Amino acid sequence: MSKENQEESDCHIQAIKDLHQQLSENWYSETNDEDLRDQADELIELYLLENLLSSSAEPHTLASLIYNSYSQTLKSKAQAAKLISIGLTTSGPNWEDRKELLKLIKNPQSHWSHRICLRD
């Protein structure tokens, strides 16, 4: 890897760390919902750019929760479906989070995260 590519990769990794920390700490807060969704999408893109596919469950988890917390159920279900695919690939058919994600996909309105950021 060239020095230029290495520096770019280092910037991506730092951005992943920063975004992950921000989203983990603030996804359920009163922060602007559009900013959170943009940050979740950016985090996923950075994971893909850095070929961190085996580690990409976490950004999809955050994105799914963020979308569902703002009642964007279709996007939440899409992220949960990607997460199931990753989880089954990396952990096998007995992956423990699979059942919870299937519940989210089947009925996102009944999931604990639904509209959590829209509640008064």
C-alpha positions in Angstrom: 0.0 0.0 0.0 1.4 3.4 -0.9 2.0 6.0 1.7 -0.9 8.1 0.3 -3.3 5.2 0.4 -2.2 4.3 3.9 -2.8 7.9 5.1 -6.3 7.9 3.4 -7.0 4.5 5.1 -5.9 5.9 8.5 -8.3 8.8 8.0 -11.1 6.4 7.2 -10.3 4.4 10.3 -10.3 7.5 12.5 -13.6 8.6 11.0 -15.0 5.1 11.7 -13.9 5.4 15.4 -15.3 8.9 15.7 -18.7 8.1 14.1 -19.1 4.9 15.9 -18.5 6.7 19.3 -20.9 9.5 18.4 -23.7 7.2 17.2 -23.3 4.7 20.1 -23.6 7.5 22.6 -26.2 9.7 20.8 -28.4 7.7 18.6 -31.3 7.9 21.0 -30.8 11.6 22.0 -32.6 14.6 20.6 -29.9 15.2 18.0 -31.2 16.1 14.6 -32.5 12.9 13.1 -31.3 13.6 9.6 -27.8 14.1 10.9 -27.9 10.8 12.7 -29.2 9.0 9.6 -26.5 10.6 7.4 -23.8 9.6 10.0 -25.1 6.0 10.1 -25.0 5.8 6.3 -21.5 7.4 6.3 -20.3 4.8 8.8 -21.5 1.9 6.6 -19.8 3.5 3.6 -16.5 3.8 5.5 -16.7 0.1 6.6 -17.2 -0.9 2.9 -14.4 1.4 1.7 -12.0 -0.2 4.2 -13.2 -3.8 3.4 -14.2 -4.3 7.0 -17.1 -6.6 6.0 -16.6 -9.1 8.9 -16.9 -6.1 11.3 -19.8 -4.4 9.5 -22.5 -5.8 11.7 -22.1 -2.9 14.1 -22.9 0.0 11.7 -25.9 -1.9 10.3 -27.1 -2.4 13.9 -26.8 1.3 14.7 -28.4 2.3 11.4 -31.3 -0.1 11.9 -32.0 1.2 15.4 -31.6 4.9 14.3 -34.1 4.4 11.4 -36.6 2.6 13.5 -36.3 5.1 16.3 -37.5 7.7 13.8 -40.2 5.4 12.5 -38.5 4.8 9.1 -39.4 1.2 9.2 -38.5 0.3 5.6 -34.9 1.5 6.0 -34.7 -0.1 9.4 -35.8 -3.5 8.0 -33.4 -3.2 5.1 -30.5 -2.6 7.5 -31.7 -5.5 9.8 -31.8 -7.8 6.7 -28.2 -6.9 5.8 -27.2 -7.5 9.4 -28.8 -11.0 9.3 -26.9 -11.8 6.2 -23.6 -10.6 7.8 -24.3 -12.4 11.1 -25.2 -15.7 9.4 -22.1 -15.5 7.2 -19.7 -14.7 10.1 -21.4 -16.6 13.0 -23.4 -19.4 11.3 -27.1 -20.5 11.5 -27.2 -20.5 15.3 -26.3 -16.8 15.6 -28.0 -15.6 18.7 -29.1 -12.2 17.5 -30.9 -13.6 14.5 -34.3 -14.1 16.3 -34.4 -10.5 17.6 -33.6 -9.2 14.1 -36.3 -11.3 12.5 -38.8 -9.8 15.0 -37.6 -6.3 14.0 -38.1 -7.2 10.3 -41.5 -8.8 10.8 -42.9 -6.0 13.0 -40.6 -3.0 13.5 -43.4 -1.1 15.2 -43.4 -3.6 18.1 -39.6 -3.4 18.6 -38.4 -1.4 21.6 -36.5 1.1 19.4 -39.6 2.1 17.4 -40.2 5.9 17.6 -38.0 6.1 20.7 -36.6 9.4 19.4 -40.0 10.8 18.6 -41.5 10.2 22.1 -42.1 13.2 24.3 
